[in-house]
């Protein structure tokens, strides 16, 4: 991914190219059943760890 060069190692920043790629991943993820994609990888964005945990808790709230 060219837009990631010289940026924080292992994390791509939001730009038009990465936004388009995320939209494709999100569309595919929404088709999956009984799977929750979340956190840094699943939401395709950088999170500090406290925010990643909060997001996971919010996504799983109400699951039985």
N, C-alpha and C positions, 0 to 999 in steps of 0.2 A: 504494500500500500504506500504509494509515493508520498501522500500527504502526511505521513507519520514520521518521516525522516527528521532528525534533529529535534524531536520533541521528547517529552518525558518518556523514558523507556517503558515499553509495554502499554502505554495508554495513548490513544489517538484523541485529538481535540475535535470538537464539533466544527465541521465546515460542510460545504455543499456535497462534496464527494462522500464523506463519511455519513452524512444524513441520509443520502440516497441508499447507501449500503445498509444502514440500520433499518430503513423502511422495508427493504426486502427481507431482512432477517425477522423483523416483527411480523410481517405478513405470514411467513412460514411458521413462526412460533404460535401464532393465533390459531392455526389449523390443528395443532397438536392437542390431544385430549389427555387429561389427568397429568399435566406437566405445568409447572410454574417456572418461567424464566425470569430471573431477577438479579439484583445486585449489579456489580460493575460489568460483568460480561453480558448478562441477560438484558440489561437496559442500555448497553453500549455507551456508557459514560463513566467518568471518574467519580468515585465517591470516597470521602474519608470513611474510615471503618465505622464510626458511629452512625453515619447516615446510611451506610450499606445495611447495617443491622436493623435500623429503624424501618427501612424500606422492606426488608424481608418480613419483619413482624407485621407490617401493614398488609402486605400481600397475602399472608397466611391467616390473617384474622378471619375467623368464621369458618375455617375449613374443619370438617369433621371426619 
